[in-house]
Amino acid sequence: MVEPILEKHSGLKLFLMTVFGRSYPRVVGMQRERSWIFFDIFVPLLSVSAYVFVYRAIGAPEDYVGFVVVGGAMTAFWMNILWSMSSQLYWEKEQGNLALYIISPASMMAILLGMAFGGLFATLLRAIAIMIFGSLLFNVSYFVVSFWQLIAIFSLSMIALYGLGMMSASIFLLLSREAWHFSNLATEPVYLISGMYFPVKNLGFWGSAFGSLIPLTLGLDAMRQLIFKSGISLGFLSVKIEIVSLIVLSIVYVIAAKFLLAHIEKLAVREGRLTENRR
């Protein structure tokens, strides 16, 4: 016999419990499959190695090698956004779990926020490993200008990036299309416009400005300016301007994510069509 629930949680406590409940499986589950850890580190290093060998073959400045290593580490976060955040609600709908999320007393924002925290922590471990192995393998040297600004840039980049992920999760679901097509479409082009393996300044002002809609672009550019000697001369904007821009993007994407999630819940209650499997 199932014991009755004696204490019902609501408000902030329910929100925090939901965040923890959704983040825990991602942190623990990704560590249990050891083969995933190996491939998540080894495969990005192959792309990094290819660009490093090209830059060294053409005699590019040695800091470009460091640019590639940092960019290769940050690809882990973008792939996590695409496949573990943006596509998540669509996959939950296909598996029949979305209806349970919507009718539960837990906030949809808390559910996606928990997924974001869990994915961020698990991905951070892989990004650090790529940075360490890449730096040792290619003898990359760093020159940190401001440690606190570096932490601020990384934190703001993650807030804005995962806010974008929560927002795009709602968009993918509302469009009612195969989510992996959008994810595939947003992989290689983003590597280009975000300057993942080269200074984004080379795209010109308008190309760089367009790419700055993705928080990864400004985050990468600012971090490179702060940890490499030639970073400032190759930067798109000053670090202070990029910090302000990331703050604005963080606010816009998080608010947009909350608005779209509320719209999804209203649409599901009114029409009931989001939980239908239309295959």
N, C-alpha and C positions, 0 to 999 in steps of 0.2 A: 504494500500500500504506500502510495506517495504521500509524504508529509506535506501539509499545507504550508504555504508561505506565510510566515509570521510577521516578517518585516518587509514592507514595500519601499523601494528606493525611488526617489524622484528628484527633480531639479539638478543641482550641480553634482550631487553624489552619483546619480544615475548617469549623467554625462561622463564623468570621470571613469566610472566602472565600465561603460561602453567603450571608451577609448582604450582602456587597458585590455578589455576582452578581445577587441579586434586586433590590437597590436601584438599581443602575446603569441598567437599562432604563427604570425609571420616571422617573428624573431626566432622562435624555437624551431619551427618547421623547416626554415631554410638552412639551419645549422645541422639538422639531422641527416639531410641528404648530402653527404660529404663530396660526392662527385660533382654536384652543382657548384660547390665552392671552388673546386679545381678549375672547371670550365669557365666560370665567371671571372676568374683571374687570368687564366691562360689565354683564352680567345681574344680579349681586348689587347693583351700584350703583343699578339701577332700583328694587329693593325698598327699599334704603336711602333713596333720594330720596322715595319715597312716604311713608314714615314721618316723614321730616324735615318735609315739607310739612304733614302732619297736625299734628305737634307745634307747628309755628310758627303754624298757623292757629288753634289753640285757646289759644295763648299760654303753652305749657308752658315751664318753665325751660330756658335755653339748654344746660345740661349734658345734657338729654335728647337733644339732637341728637348730642352726642358719644357717648352710650350707644348710639344707633342705628348710628353709624359703626363703633364697636368691635364691636358684635354682628354687623354685616354682614360684617366681616372674618373673624370667627370661624366664620361659616356655612361658609366654604370648608373648614375642617377637618372639620366634621360631615358634609358631603357626601362628602368624601374617605373618611371612616370608613365611611359607608354603602355607597358604590358601588365603592370600591377596596380595602376591607378586609373588611367583613362578608360581602359577596357573593362574595369572591374564590375561596374553595375550591369553592363551588357551581359557579361558571363554569369553574374548572379541571376539575372533574368532567365537566361537559357537553362540554368540548373534548377530553377524554381525557388530560389532563396529570396528573391527580391520582394515577393509578397510578404514573407515573414518579416523582413526589415521594415516595410512600410506600415504594417499593422502593429508592430511592436511599439511599446512606449518610448523606446530609445530614439534619440535624435539621429537623423540621417547624417547630419554634419559630424556628430560624434563617431558614427560608424566609419565614415571616410577618413576622419582625422586619425582614428586608431590605425587604419590601414596605412596612412601616410607615415605615422610615427614608427610603426613596425618595419615598413619598407625602408625608411630612412636609416634606421639603426643597422639593419642587415646589409644595406647597400654601402653604408659608410665603412664597414669592416672590409669590404671588397675593394673600395676605392683606395683606402689606406694601403692595402696589400699591393695594389697595382702601382701606387706611388713609390713604395719602398723598393719593390723588385725592379721597376723601371729605372729608378734613380741609381740603384747599385749596378744594374746591368749596363747602363749607358753612361755612367759616371757624370751624373747631372749635379751641378753645384747651384746652391740657392743663396740669395742675398735678401734677407727679409728687411724691408724698410720699416714697417709698423706691424707688430704682432697683433695688437688690438684691432686695428683696421681690418686685418686679414680675417680675424674671427667674425667681425661684424659683417663683412662682405659675404663670407660663406653662410652665415646664419640667415641673412636677408635673402640670399640666393635660394636657399632651401625653402624658406617660407613662401616666397613668390613662386618657386617652381612647383611645390606641392599644392599650392593654391590653384595654380594653372591645371594641375592634374585633377583636382577635385572638380573644377569647373568643366574640364573637357570630359570627365566621366559622365556628367549630366548631359552634355551636348551629344556624345556618342549614343547615349540611350534615347534621347529625344529624336534623333535622326532616324532611329530604327534601322540601322544598316549593320552589315557585318563589321564589327569593331576592328578586327585584325587588318582589314584593308586600309583603314585610316592610320592604324599604327605603322603598317609597312610604308605608307606614303609619307609619314612624318619622321622617318628614320634618317635616310641619307640626305634629303634636302636640309634638315636641321643641322646635320654635321657641317654642311657648307655655310649656311647663313649665320651660324653661331660662331664660326671661326674655331671649330674644335681642334684643328691641327695646324692652324696658322693664325697670325694676327688679324683680327676681324677688320682692322683699319684698311687692309688691302682691298676690301670690297667697295671702298669709297664711302662718302658720308651717307648717302641715301640707302645704300645697301646695308651699311652697318646700323643705321637707324631702324630700318625694317626688321633686321635680325634682333634688335634690342627688345622687341615685343616678347621674345623668349628670354626669361630671366637668366638662363644659362650664358647668354652672350655677354651681358654686362658683368656677370659674376666672374666668368673666365677672364675677361679683359682686365678687370680690376685686380684679381688675384695675381695675374702675370705681372702687372705693374708693381705689385708689392713684394714679389719674391725673386725677381730677376733684375740684373743691373740695367739691361737695355729695355726693360718693360715699359718704362715711362715714355721713352721715345717712340715706341711702337704701339702705344695705347690709343684707343679711339677717343675717349673723353677722360677728364681728370677723375681721380678716385672719388673725390667729394661729390661730384655731379652724379657719378654712377651709384653711389650710396643713396643719394636722394631719389634717384630714378627707381632703384630697387625697392625703397620704402613705398613709393607710389604704386608700383606694380604689385607689391604684396597686398596692399589695402584693396586695390581694384579687383584682383583675382579672388581673394578670400570672400569679399562681399558678393562678387558675381557668383561664386560657387554656392554661397548660402541662398542667394535669390533663386538660382536654378534648381537647387535641391528642394526648396519650398514649392516651386512650380511643379516639380515632378510629383511630389506628394499630393498636391491638389488635383493634378491631372489623373493620378491613379485612383483617388477616391471618387472623383466625379465620373470618369469614363471607364476605369478598370481595364484599360487596354495595355498598360505598360507591362503587366505581368503575363500577358498572353504570349505563347510561343508560336510565331507565325511561320515556321518552317514549312 
